[in-house]
Amino acid sequence: MPDSSFVGSSQKNATTKRDVKQVPFVELYNHRVQGVVSSGSDIERVYVSFFEAGTLDFYCSTNNNRPCGGLGGYPCKHLQAVMKEAIAAYGIDQVINYLKVPGDLSQITSLNDIINRRGTVKKEPASEVFSRFLNYLRYLELQTANSPLPEMSWFV
Ligand SMILES: [Zn+2]
């Protein structure tokens, strides 16, 4: 899989179990911690949330590119869920490193310590994150298919 963000994943500091139902997709990619969060109320809707490395600017929108209603000057619950799951998946050290969280690293030990160093809202379309998510889903679906896969023919 090209550009996979799973390769560098370290489970070393991961102590929490991933909640894939709430956050089916989270990755450290393209200088962001980004992920897809299920809507609690509407099964058709998901939220796409990211934090940007360096600035810790953040944004959250639906898969239809509508801004998240919970997004004020503070990261909404979706952004917090993505950060929580990133820490669970990669370990907090790797997340802090990847995001280049500013400040005294010895003082940054929790989700809230990272959130407290947040930047500002940065409006960016979510389509790239969402299409990457769909692409991963497609690979998952491929594994359970019984029909021949033309793309795999070069293995033969
Ligand atoms: Zn949100």
Residues whose N, C-alpha, C, O or C-beta is under 5 A from the ligand:
A	BS01	ZN	Y47 C60 C68 G70 C76 H78 L79
